[in-house]
């Protein structure tokens, strides 16, 4: 009986995403054509987009950039009436929503779901989703690595589909660790030609988990806000997610739950789950520092490919249903968060501190009933105890959710920063992020602090081509004069929280962390003496 119930639930899920009309061959995705044995190549994605373009007048295609191997990265703009540029989007009064798949080219269901949703919105029964919003889809963000397909790449996915691409891009970077350093061509294109150009109110990043046997079809996480404004996070966590969880279950029979890992090594049943880090190197987290909504979607790796597609489709479709209803409210919350961030600098600079290094702690509210596959204890022939997974999903009551971040190091919020003319490379990097920087035409005298670095601790192992650095030292009060040609960063601007996180020397994911100042420290003899950090934080200008 249980098997029949499960099969019936599956057919309900399939029916929920099926259309009443038959699609022409060019509108059927590769997984649908191959009984979910294969995933799309880059050429097949582009052919699908071309087919949709020919059949709908509501599509505008552009490219966020070009990969190392010369592949253009498509961004498909869906709007009714058609929108071809950000100026038209602003004039329409509709908020822009951005959804991307394939940031890791072995995690492919997002790529396929985005194609399916393009089809269903433009040519199926979901066209109404364009009444109140403009949707940007980037189905194949990691274009190059998608086509490096091979069997056995993702063992937790159990060869479903049979072959997938690789995680890193063709430069060797993990695109979901590149948000601050921006070394990948894809990241530069995303930030400059999507986030800055189109200014979306929401970013959804589609992934697949790496292995934890929880009991959800998809797990989710918001943009962690702890160095930014709280309101977009509260809206996502308290309003969006509960409504979407309920709708996905009712319409698609897909169970959604909070993202996190647990381990049998910590005892069974689990008493807690632990999320990923808060760092803005992750593009979802960086959205919080940009006063926007960010959503992480993680399909359950151990489900079959068709199940992961159903789960991801349900989640994304219900996100868009929600933004269809409440997108303008989201935009208003984001705008107020931006205004409050600027106001906080103007009113409280020099008076309050903000976290720059954090540790994970549990949320105040426990997970009432956490779904997970059950385990039983067993003893092998040598007398060693092992935990064996069963095929049964259980609900564990009152589980702690370690997805809150508590400051372990804080720094005073400044009114702004000054950088000497020699720091042009740093300034150019800030500008690539969208930071407003002024080059002085005349001298300015500022009252503030300089950070004196006593030592620079380097990690033992390289990470993403970098040896992560931690500066140790102390602040000293100073009055400094900066001359024509030097650079001035006024913190009363929209990206104030991102600026703070990047430029504070003790930040756990700032420019010091990513070795942007290593040459400066080395050239000034930090190995034998203390060295001033070349970014002056000021509280007032005389």
BELDA-V498216 format. One line per field, one symbol per residue. phi: phi as a letter, one per 30 degrees, with the letter a starting at -180 (. if undefined). A space follows every 10 residues. Layout:
# BELDA-V498216
phi: ???
This chain:
# BELDA-V498216
phi: .ddddddddd ddddddcdcd cdddedccde eddchicbcd dedddddddd ddedcbdccb cbbdlbdeci cdcdbcccab debcaddddd ddicdccbbb bidcdcccdd eddddddedd ddbcccdddc dbaccccbdb dcdddeddda didbdddhhb ddbbdcdddd djcddcbcdc dhdddddddd ddcbdddchd dbbcccbbdc leddccdbcb bdddcdcbdd dddeddddcd eeddeddddd dbhcdcaddl cbbddcjbdd cabbdddded ddddddeddc ibcbbccbdd edddedddde ddeedddddd dddedbddde dddddddddd dddddddcei cbcbdbbbbd bdddcdddbc daddbbdbcd dciddbccdc ccccccdhcd cdbcbcdcbb bddcdlbbbd edceddddde dddjddbccd cbdbcbcabc ccdcabdcdd cdbhibcecb dcladbdbcb cccejdcbcd ddaeceddee ddcddcedac ddecidcede dddciddbad bdddbcccca cd
